[in-house]
Amino acid sequence: MEMSFYPIDIDYIDREIKAEIRIFGKTDDGKRICAIDKTYWLLFLSHDSFDLQL
């Protein structure tokens, strides 16, 4: 389903190793909407993983 809306706020809910991204907004006709993306994986990289020259 495709729809146009104006994003107002974005947050996330931590679900173990995955997260749900929530995008709150309003449609062209003024209705409120919350789009949820459940495909986001949490990813943490350590600075020890890279040979950084600062």
C-alpha positions in Angstrom: 0.0 0.0 0.0 1.4 3.3 -1.0 0.5 6.7 0.5 1.8 10.2 0.9 2.3 11.8 4.3 4.3 14.4 6.1 6.6 13.0 8.8 6.3 14.8 12.2 8.3 12.6 14.5 10.4 9.4 14.4 11.4 7.0 17.2 12.1 3.4 17.7 11.3 0.5 20.1 14.1 -1.9 21.0 13.1 -5.6 20.4 16.1 -7.6 21.5 18.4 -7.7 18.4 15.8 -6.0 16.2 14.2 -2.6 16.5 10.9 -1.2 15.2 11.2 2.2 13.6 8.0 4.3 14.0 7.4 7.3 11.8 4.5 9.5 12.9 2.9 11.9 10.5 -0.2 13.5 8.8 -1.7 12.7 5.4 -2.7 15.4 2.9 -6.2 15.3 4.2 -5.1 15.8 7.8 -5.4 12.2 9.1 -2.8 11.0 11.6 -0.6 8.0 10.6 2.1 5.8 12.1 4.3 3.8 9.7 6.2 1.0 11.3 9.4 -0.6 9.8 10.1 -3.9 11.5 13.1 -4.8 9.2 15.7 -2.7 11.0 18.5 -4.6 12.7 20.5 -3.1 15.6 24.1 -2.9 14.7 26.9 -1.9 17.0 30.5 -1.7 15.9 33.4 -1.4 18.2 36.3 1.0 17.5 38.6 -2.0 18.0 37.1 -3.5 14.8 38.8 -0.8 12.7 42.3 0.5 12.3 41.5 4.2 12.7 44.2 6.8 12.5 42.9 9.8 14.4 
